[in-house]
């Protein structure tokens, strides 16, 4: 497991699309006590509203780790960022990356990290062990998996919010992280999209092992079955998680898969049916228990109307996990799986 030095400086690079900053936003929202500041390059158009701290000043300001808070398409580290990262690591600050590019593979950064008093290079997506092929064996305990109509629309936030809500009800629950941001928040997990395809389902089995009968593993979803690039990761995680319950996550503002205009967002009932159908391979009793939406930009009136309309059409509770009460969603989850 990774032991990350806190507090964090969130590095935003030259980000233009807020969706690319989901790592930084997740850390700010779910462990704000561990975040001291942000840094963006000239020309960036996204800010988290945190104090600006330059990378070469991070150590003197008490920063333990500079966290790359951007998840660009493809997960590659742009060359324009290297000088900033070198300045931070030379000062004694660790660099924490969830990108596919291994930090040690960048010569300038590797050499900077070898200097006296330099910080460490930490690759969250670097597997810490080998994982087996999936067995398909039924495991004890209960599992909920968040799934989505697209990427970056609330699967992690929904899983975190449900874990917190279950804990408030004195129900044993554990958040299981499957992506770099979730791992940074939880302190443990498996970066599923860093694994070879044959072993994703097996890793998901390892992530949510046998547990007591009433314990819930709340598993962070990845990608989407409707995504032309990332559907394979979604399917492996879906089969290996062996979920008893699914929550579909959705952003009502989107008409197409982000950055793929030729791929429309699916009909919600169609998406639910598709996910349930695929999940039945390893758990014939799986059910979808609710819809979680990202209502950013909606007025309260519009949000409540959306909830009423879709609760009626889907016959499921509809929530924004960060804005609305989760009681009905919890009731749906627990009543559907009493036995």
Phi, psi and omega per residue, in radians:
X1 nan 2.668 3.127
X2 -1.499 2.427 2.997
X3 -2.001 1.845 -3.027
X4 -1.663 2.389 3.109
X5 -1.402 2.282 3.099
X6 -2.018 2.801 0.052
X7 -1.371 2.990 -3.074
X8 -1.765 2.595 2.823
X9 -1.895 2.156 -3.103
X10 -1.577 2.072 -3.106
X11 -1.641 2.145 -3.065
X12 -1.834 -0.046 3.111
X13 0.965 -2.357 3.108
X14 -2.001 0.726 -3.008
X15 -1.059 2.423 3.084
X16 -2.016 -0.563 -3.071
X17 -1.755 2.086 -3.136
X18 -0.976 -0.522 3.139
X19 -1.120 -0.482 3.118
X20 -1.265 -0.286 -3.099
X21 -1.685 0.445 -3.035
X22 -1.141 -0.525 3.109
X23 -1.137 -0.860 3.131
X24 -1.075 -0.762 -3.124
X25 -1.141 -0.659 3.126
X26 -1.116 -0.727 3.124
X27 -1.176 -0.711 3.118
X28 -1.098 -0.694 -3.062
X29 -1.347 -0.616 -2.964
X30 -1.898 -0.253 2.980
X31 -2.488 1.035 -3.074
X32 -1.058 -0.475 3.138
X33 -1.161 -0.304 -3.113
X34 -1.729 0.027 -3.060
X35 -1.963 2.130 -3.067
X36 -1.797 -0.469 -3.092
X37 -3.014 -3.088 3.129
X38 -2.403 2.809 3.014
X39 -2.535 2.259 3.092
X40 -2.209 2.541 3.105
X41 -1.301 2.756 3.059
X42 -0.957 2.345 -3.136
X43 1.746 -0.259 3.080
X44 -1.153 2.547 -3.085
X45 -2.047 0.120 -3.139
X46 -2.038 2.332 3.059
X47 -2.375 2.598 3.090
X48 -1.694 0.004 -3.137
X49 1.323 0.355 3.135
X50 -1.687 2.834 3.069
X51 -1.030 2.485 3.106
X52 -1.511 2.219 3.097
X53 -2.258 2.128 -3.133
X54 -1.216 2.546 -3.110
X55 -0.971 -0.682 -3.104
X56 -1.331 -0.140 3.083
X57 -1.830 -0.021 -2.991
X58 -1.083 -0.795 -3.076
X59 -1.112 -0.750 -3.126
X60 -1.190 -0.318 3.103
X61 -1.637 0.116 3.078
X62 1.574 0.166 3.133
X63 -1.246 2.381 3.058
X64 -1.639 -0.673 -3.094
X65 -2.476 2.376 2.906
X66 -1.581 2.067 -3.126
X67 -1.781 2.171 3.056
X68 -1.223 1.898 -3.005
X69 -1.611 0.177 -3.071
X70 -1.972 2.442 3.079
X71 -2.157 1.338 -3.115
X72 -1.189 2.746 3.103
X73 -0.975 2.262 -3.121
X74 1.592 -0.300 3.042
X75 1.206 0.444 -3.139
X76 -1.672 2.596 -3.111
X77 -1.631 2.038 -3.123
X78 -1.108 2.487 -3.106
X79 -1.115 -0.466 -3.125
X80 -1.157 -0.296 -3.117
X81 -1.496 -0.275 -2.923
X82 -1.056 -0.740 -3.104
X83 -1.061 -0.707 3.112
X84 -1.105 -0.753 -3.110
X85 -1.187 -0.673 3.089
X86 -1.074 -0.730 -3.133
X87 -1.077 -0.700 -3.123
X88 -1.217 -0.800 -3.072
X89 -1.208 -0.593 3.092
X90 -1.123 -0.537 -3.118
X91 -1.336 -0.179 3.134
X92 1.935 0.070 -3.127
X93 -1.593 2.390 3.044
X94 -1.241 2.576 3.010
X95 -1.858 2.149 -3.124
X96 -1.988 2.123 -3.062
X97 -2.226 2.394 3.005
X98 -1.879 0.213 -3.130
X99 -1.407 2.910 3.108
X100 -1.289 -0.521 3.108
X101 -1.138 2.151 3.082
X102 -1.304 2.276 -3.073
X103 -1.041 -0.641 -3.124
X104 -1.182 -0.287 -3.123
X105 -1.357 -0.141 3.121
X106 -1.686 1.873 -2.986
X107 -0.917 -0.811 -3.097
X108 -1.069 -0.698 -3.104
X109 -1.264 -0.696 3.111
X110 -1.075 -0.814 -3.124
X111 -1.119 -0.669 3.106
X112 -1.090 -0.627 -3.105
X113 -1.295 -0.239 -3.127
X114 -1.573 -0.084 3.141
X115 -1.291 2.751 3.108
X116 -1.010 2.387 3.093
X117 1.192 0.201 3.135
X118 -1.307 2.778 3.076
X119 -1.391 3.093 -3.136
X120 -1.612 2.783 2.996
X121 -1.876 2.051 -3.041
X122 -2.106 2.082 3.138
X123 -1.809 1.817 -3.110
X124 -1.090 -0.564 -3.105
X125 -1.441 0.035 3.111
X126 -1.395 1.956 -3.123
X127 -1.002 2.380 -3.138
X128 -1.589 -0.083 3.121
X129 -2.819 2.978 3.026
X130 -1.597 2.555 -3.129
X131 -1.999 2.596 -3.123
X132 -1.451 2.963 2.938
X133 -1.183 2.697 3.141
X134 -1.185 2.620 3.094
X135 -1.732 -0.475 -3.035
X136 1.342 0.065 -3.108
X137 -1.193 2.378 3.089
X138 -1.178 2.233 -3.106
X139 -1.855 2.665 3.103
X140 -1.344 2.836 -3.033
X141 1.583 3.092 -3.112
X142 -2.128 2.647 -3.059
X143 -2.414 2.348 3.029
X144 -2.066 2.325 3.106
X145 -2.120 2.292 3.026
X146 -1.531 2.339 3.138
X147 -2.235 2.923 -3.009
X148 -2.498 2.787 2.995
X149 -1.388 -0.196 3.134
X150 -2.856 -3.118 3.045
X151 -1.483 2.841 2.952
X152 0.883 0.953 3.119
X153 -2.399 0.152 3.000
X154 2.249 0.177 -3.118
X155 -1.128 -0.750 3.116
X156 -1.165 -0.832 -3.118
X157 -1.068 -0.701 3.126
X158 -1.116 -0.774 3.126
X159 -1.099 -0.735 3.122
X160 -1.142 -0.754 -3.134
X161 -1.134 -0.697 3.126
X162 -1.193 -0.668 3.097
X163 -1.066 -0.762 3.122
X164 -1.126 -0.731 -3.125
X165 -1.159 -0.696 3.095
X166 -1.111 -0.735 3.137
X167 -1.070 -0.660 3.120
X168 -1.128 -0.473 3.096
X169 -1.544 0.155 3.138
X170 1.117 0.540 3.091
X171 -1.809 2.204 -3.100
X172 -1.086 2.177 -3.112
X173 -2.657 2.523 3.124
X174 -2.295 2.225 3.028
X175 -1.309 2.221 3.134
X176 -1.953 1.945 -3.048
X177 -1.481 2.401 -3.130
X178 -2.190 0.093 3.135
X179 -2.431 2.963 -2.986
X180 -1.072 -0.710 -3.111
X181 -1.188 -0.763 3.114
X182 -1.048 -0.688 3.116
X183 -1.114 -0.724 3.126
X184 -1.128 -0.603 3.127
X185 -1.312 -0.833 -3.036
X186 -1.420 -0.476 -3.073
X187 1.535 0.000 3.101
X188 -2.766 2.913 3.129
X189 2.470 -3.066 -3.130
X190 -2.290 2.212 3.075
X191 -1.388 1.680 -2.993
X192 -1.083 -0.616 -3.069
X193 -1.378 0.056 3.053
X194 -1.681 -0.043 -3.047
X195 -1.689 2.737 2.993
X196 -1.177 2.530 -3.024
X197 -0.959 -0.635 -3.097
X198 -1.140 -0.308 -2.996
X199 -2.002 0.086 -3.137
X200 -1.142 -0.833 -3.133
X201 -1.120 -0.667 3.098
X202 -1.125 -0.694 3.095
X203 -1.128 -0.657 3.110
X204 -1.128 -0.601 3.053
X205 -1.131 -0.712 3.115
X206 -1.164 -0.597 -3.102
X207 -1.174 -0.578 -3.106
X208 -2.202 1.304 -3.052
X209 -1.317 -3.102 3.060
X210 -0.908 2.473 3.137
X211 -2.568 3.138 3.113
X212 -1.150 2.667 -2.997
X213 -0.976 -0.586 -3.059
X214 -1.683 0.031 -3.111
X215 -1.420 2.385 3.074
X216 -1.853 2.175 2.856
X217 -1.580 2.107 3.132
X218 -1.785 1.852 -2.927
X219 -1.741 2.206 3.102
X220 -1.204 2.161 3.111
X221 -1.336 2.856 3.089
X222 -2.359 2.456 3.022
X223 1.102 -2.583 -3.130
X224 -2.858 2.493 3.042
X225 -1.091 -0.283 -3.106
X226 -1.729 0.108 -3.112
X227 -1.634 2.187 -3.069
X228 -1.169 -0.307 -3.135
X229 -1.806 -0.603 -2.920
X230 -1.986 0.128 -3.077
X231 -1.095 -0.512 -3.107
X232 -1.125 -0.705 3.098
X233 -1.113 -0.748 3.136
X234 -1.023 -0.788 -3.077
X235 -1.183 -0.739 3.103
X236 -1.084 -0.738 3.114
X237 -1.156 -0.673 3.135
X238 -1.089 -0.793 -3.112
X239 -1.246 -0.780 -3.101
X240 -1.234 -0.543 3.126
X241 -1.179 -0.495 3.130
X242 0.927 0.896 -2.969
X243 -1.194 2.493 2.942
X244 -1.456 -0.509 -3.089
X245 -2.399 2.536 3.046
X246 -2.120 2.518 2.916
X247 -2.120 2.147 3.117
X248 -1.464 2.262 3.133
X249 -1.881 2.495 -2.954
X250 -2.695 2.523 3.019
X251 -1.945 1.877 -3.063
X252 -1.079 -0.296 -3.104
X253 -1.338 -0.313 -3.014
X254 -1.551 2.382 3.052
X255 -1.833 -0.317 3.141
X256 -2.528 2.854 3.092
X257 -1.027 2.327 -3.087
X258 -0.972 2.199 3.133
X259 1.272 0.111 3.092
X260 -2.282 1.336 -3.007
X261 -1.108 -0.306 3.129
X262 -1.487 -0.004 -3.106
X263 -2.062 1.760 -3.077
X264 -1.252 2.662 3.009
X265 -1.144 2.340 -3.079
X266 -1.269 2.778 2.941
X267 -1.026 2.445 -3.022
X268 -1.118 -0.762 3.116
X269 -1.129 -0.677 3.085
X270 -1.064 -0.744 -3.140
X271 -1.128 -0.753 3.114
X272 -1.045 -0.827 -3.122
X273 -1.083 -0.678 -3.123
X274 -1.162 -0.818 -3.137
X275 -1.111 -0.765 3.134
X276 -1.097 -0.753 3.134
X277 -1.028 -0.804 -3.125
X278 -1.218 -0.646 -3.118
X279 -1.193 -0.421 -3.108
X280 -1.172 -0.214 3.077
X281 -1.009 -0.724 -3.092
X282 -1.931 -0.176 3.044
X283 -2.576 1.673 -3.084
X284 -1.090 -0.280 -3.048
X285 -1.760 0.188 -3.112
X286 -1.097 2.547 3.078
X287 -2.417 2.592 2.957
X288 -1.494 2.271 -3.041
X289 -1.956 -0.026 3.126
X290 3.042 2.947 3.072
X291 -2.030 2.233 3.064
X292 -1.970 2.191 -3.092
X293 -2.011 2.712 2.968
X294 -1.727 1.849 -3.015
X295 -1.681 0.369 3.121
X296 -0.918 2.279 3.122
X297 1.573 -0.165 3.123
X298 -1.507 2.459 2.950
X299 -1.275 2.842 3.126
X300 -1.062 -0.676 3.136
X301 -1.125 -0.780 3.141
X302 -1.138 -0.685 3.121
X303 -1.090 -0.825 -3.111
X304 -1.133 -0.650 3.083
X305 -1.130 -0.752 3.122
X306 -1.040 -0.767 3.138
X307 -1.078 -0.812 -3.122
X308 -1.062 -0.826 -3.081
X309 -1.099 -0.781 -3.041
X310 -1.434 -0.456 2.995
X311 -1.130 -0.644 3.122
X312 -1.229 -0.747 -3.068
X313 -1.312 -0.570 -3.094
X314 -1.705 -0.277 -3.062
X315 0.983 0.743 3.129
X316 -2.471 2.676 3.017
X317 -1.170 2.504 3.120
X318 -2.134 2.262 -3.100
X319 -2.413 2.735 2.744
X320 -1.823 1.940 -2.990
X321 -1.093 -0.269 3.117
X322 -1.731 -0.141 -3.035
X323 -2.202 -0.531 -2.996
X324 -1.975 2.856 -3.137
X325 -1.186 2.461 -3.072
X326 -1.789 0.151 -3.049
X327 -1.014 -0.845 -3.095
X328 -1.152 -0.625 3.097
X329 -1.153 -0.746 3.084
X330 -1.099 -0.725 3.108
X331 -1.069 -0.715 3.118
X332 -1.115 -0.751 3.134
X333 -1.093 -0.873 -3.008
X334 -1.324 -0.650 -3.127
X335 -1.230 -0.552 3.138
X336 -1.288 -0.271 -3.044
X337 -2.300 0.585 3.115
X338 -1.103 -0.564 -3.112
X339 -1.846 nan nan
